[in-house]
Amino acid sequence: MVAVLTLLLILAAAMSVSACGGESPSDVVGKVIEAYNQQDFNAIYDASSQTLQQAAGTREAAIEMLQVSFPPGAEIVDYEITGENIDGDRATVTWTGTVKGVDLPEQKVDTEVQLVKENGEWKIDQQSSPDQSS
């Protein structure tokens, strides 16, 4: 589960839900989490930064990795945005939560996400390795 969770959170940085120009970085991160819970990997890919989309390769390869890293039945629960810092076209959002999986132990996570503003929209650009505990 730890390997799956780590891959999930790294990929969450690479792929996020599309954000309207008026949404805050925290709104985007919240939508990323909800998209994971809904298995909406296309939406997650669409809102990643251009840099991360290129690093992921093709849309199909990225979505396949997401499906493997966050299998059906997995969900992020009890999440809370714990901080947001905006500096021009860059932002940092921190969040905590619990990842549950079918037949796997719960994993508590504490994560920092870097965002960048592209064409007036916040996009996930990078994510730190999460602190995890059982």
Secondary structure, 3 states (H helix, E strand, C coil): CHHHHHHHHHHHHHCCCCCCCCCCHHHHHHHHHHHHHCCCHHHHHHCECHHHHHHHCCHHHHHHHHHHHCCCCCEEEEEEEEEEEEECCEEEEEEEEEEEECCEEEEEEEEEEEEEEECCEEEEEEECCCEEEC
